[in-house]
Amino acid sequence: MIVVPIKEGDNIERALKKLKRKFEKTGVVKELRERQKFTKPSVINRERRLKAIYVQHLRQQQLDN
């Protein structure tokens, strides 16, 4: 459960912003979306490998410039 401490006289909008930020940091929505569909482990590994290649390529470009 996410608990957001609110000080006396705090604005409701500010408290909602804090709640949304904490909610996003916990990754609940991301996990729910991942659980809605099954992805084969080979596909997950392929995506990770492609992402690593992409990041490595970007870093190499940064070093070249």
Buried (B, 14 or more C-beta within 10 A) or exposed (E): EEEBEEEEEEEEEEBEEBBEEEEEEEEEEEEEEEEEEEEEEEEEEEEEEEEEEEEEEEEEEEEEE
